[in-house]
């Protein structure tokens, strides 16, 4: 018993000691007290979901409920990004269920990434990967056999990274994919244009992956590709890296104090966003199911609001405001005045009878 107490005490001391280590390059966002979601000059709105885990208990019900919430809202987002673990076992029936439900979303453009569960946790990934890609291509409108691809939402580039290996949990990012990422960033993020990079896995050291996945390896992308990815992202002003995988909820001051961690952080000018688990609840932070993030981009900031999509309610205590720097979106150019054409010679117009006028559609 004494030994157990000693181990617990030592662990607590270590955790507090680690929390005091000043990671100077990281800025952890603590939620702002006043939500400032209603802004003029909105350039883009997104819903961020992750780890919907179709196949897990009640996950289908939560997803249907979330889609109903979005469809019932008056102001629809421009896009919805689901950052992996769409399914739990990577079975074809699970993909079908996921995409058939998501295809009922009326308005926002769908973008998905694949996660470790989408490749199957029990079978070789090579068996599942083609199925995952086939369904994604059909429903997201992508035309590639690679797991990584890019698209845009409302003119803003979304770059989706993908695993190319066969590890149990982690991801393999080849040099070819990194080179492709460099080209995509140059196209999408130059001149300070906000750009979104989506990957199921966080980069090593982010969002408390070291204590959330302490034993089983694979809570993050390995050190070597992490370094390379960070250096590519850091070339640009307003890049946002969106990940899932950790099943860690929305975080506030407590997580920062205890674990020096938060679901939104900045490192060397790049913002890293860890999206809560939607379908199975969360291990840490706000644990509720159906949680995600509503994102609003303006010229000056990116506002992230924690949101529960089962109720449609936002978490007013979990609002994160990130500055957007040196970005000048192109002004709307006024339409050229139309010069009226010289009217043709008058023709006889047949008018409807008076009692039929009200039935003519406007
Ligand atoms: Fe997951």
Boltz pocket constraint, residues with backbone or C-beta under 6 A from the ligand:
constraints:
  - pocket:
      binder: B
      contacts: [[A, 51], [A, 53], [A, 84], [A, 85], [A, 115], [A, 117], [A, 245], [A, 247]]
      max_distance: 6.0
